[in-house]
Amino acid sequence: MIRLPMFVLSIAALTACNKAPDSFPNAHITDLGKQRFARTCAMCHLHGEGGAPRVGDRDAWASRLSQGEDVLLAHTIDGFNNMPPLGYCMDCEGDDLRAYIAFMLAGAGS
């Protein structure tokens, strides 16, 4: 089991070391954003649960990115396949979700 503070620190380290791709330029994640990510997105995207693309796995994200930012964001907001609406982040806004997507794309230093 991962403790939340340790997980949040690892998120902060990954965020500091990587740049987001140009299509998702808003990659800055606040401390509150890191807490939200840890309690929502990370549940599936950290280990690829339910077929979710893993943080930093560009190959897994490629087909999603090829559909464009608008489609990817719509799938995030509305839910798609195993992805629940808003990824369970009911207090997230579009800019938050864009930042989380950017983080996940850059997350492993690929």
C-alpha positions as CSV (number, residue, x, y, z in Angstrom):
1,M,0.0,0.0,0.0
2,I,1.3,3.4,-0.9
3,R,1.0,6.1,1.7
4,L,-0.5,9.3,0.4
5,P,2.4,11.7,1.4
6,M,5.0,9.4,-0.2
7,F,2.8,9.2,-3.3
8,V,2.3,12.9,-3.5
9,L,6.1,13.5,-3.2
10,S,6.7,11.1,-6.1
11,I,4.1,13.0,-8.1
12,A,5.9,16.2,-7.3
13,A,9.3,14.8,-8.3
14,L,7.9,13.5,-11.6
15,T,6.2,16.8,-12.4
16,A,9.4,18.8,-11.7
17,C,11.5,16.6,-14.0
18,N,9.3,16.5,-17.1
19,K,7.8,18.8,-19.6
20,A,4.3,18.3,-21.0
21,P,3.8,17.9,-24.7
22,D,2.8,21.1,-26.6
23,S,-0.8,19.9,-27.1
24,F,-1.4,20.0,-23.3
25,P,0.7,23.0,-22.2
26,N,-1.0,23.5,-18.8
27,A,0.9,21.0,-16.9
28,H,1.4,22.9,-13.6
29,I,-0.3,21.0,-10.8
30,T,-0.8,22.7,-7.5
31,D,-0.6,20.9,-4.1
32,L,-4.4,20.6,-4.1
33,G,-4.1,19.2,-7.7
34,K,-1.6,16.6,-6.5
35,Q,-4.0,15.5,-3.8
36,R,-6.8,15.2,-6.3
37,F,-4.7,13.3,-8.7
38,A,-3.6,10.9,-5.9
39,R,-7.2,10.2,-4.9
40,T,-8.7,9.9,-8.4
41,C,-6.6,9.5,-11.6
42,A,-3.8,7.6,-9.9
43,M,-6.2,4.8,-8.8
44,C,-6.2,3.5,-12.4
45,H,-3.4,5.3,-14.3
46,L,-0.6,4.4,-11.9
47,H,-0.8,0.7,-12.6
48,G,-3.0,0.6,-15.7
49,E,-6.1,-0.7,-13.9
50,G,-9.0,-1.5,-16.2
51,G,-6.9,-0.8,-19.3
52,A,-6.1,2.8,-18.4
53,P,-3.0,4.1,-20.0
54,R,-0.2,4.3,-17.4
55,V,1.5,7.5,-16.4
56,G,4.3,8.2,-18.8
57,D,3.5,5.3,-21.2
58,R,3.5,7.2,-24.5
59,D,2.7,4.1,-26.5
60,A,-0.4,3.5,-24.5
61,W,-1.4,7.1,-24.9
62,A,-0.7,7.3,-28.7
63,S,-4.1,6.2,-30.0
64,R,-5.9,8.5,-27.5
65,L,-3.7,11.5,-28.5
66,S,-4.3,10.8,-32.2
67,Q,-8.0,11.6,-31.7
68,G,-7.1,15.1,-30.6
69,E,-7.2,17.1,-27.4
70,D,-11.0,17.8,-27.7
71,V,-11.9,14.1,-28.0
72,L,-9.5,13.1,-25.2
73,L,-10.9,15.8,-22.9
74,A,-14.5,14.9,-23.8
75,H,-13.8,11.2,-22.9
76,T,-12.3,12.4,-19.6
77,I,-15.3,14.5,-18.8
78,D,-18.0,12.2,-20.0
79,G,-16.4,8.9,-19.3
80,F,-15.4,6.3,-21.9
81,N,-15.2,2.5,-21.8
82,N,-13.9,1.8,-18.3
83,M,-13.1,5.5,-17.6
84,P,-15.8,6.9,-15.2
85,P,-17.0,10.5,-15.8
86,L,-14.4,13.0,-14.7
87,G,-12.2,10.1,-13.6
88,Y,-14.1,10.3,-10.2
89,C,-12.7,13.8,-9.7
90,M,-16.0,15.5,-9.2
91,D,-14.4,18.8,-8.1
92,C,-12.1,19.0,-11.2
93,E,-12.6,21.5,-14.0
94,G,-11.4,21.3,-17.6
95,D,-8.1,23.0,-16.9
96,D,-7.4,20.6,-14.0
97,L,-8.1,17.6,-16.3
98,R,-5.8,19.1,-19.0
99,A,-3.1,19.4,-16.4
100,Y,-3.5,15.8,-15.2
101,I,-3.4,14.6,-18.8
102,A,-0.2,16.6,-19.5
103,F,1.3,15.1,-16.3
104,M,0.4,11.6,-17.2
105,L,1.9,12.0,-20.7
106,A,5.1,13.4,-19.4
107,G,5.1,11.5,-16.1
108,A,7.8,8.8,-16.7
109,G,10.3,11.0,-18.4
110,S,9.7,9.5,-21.8
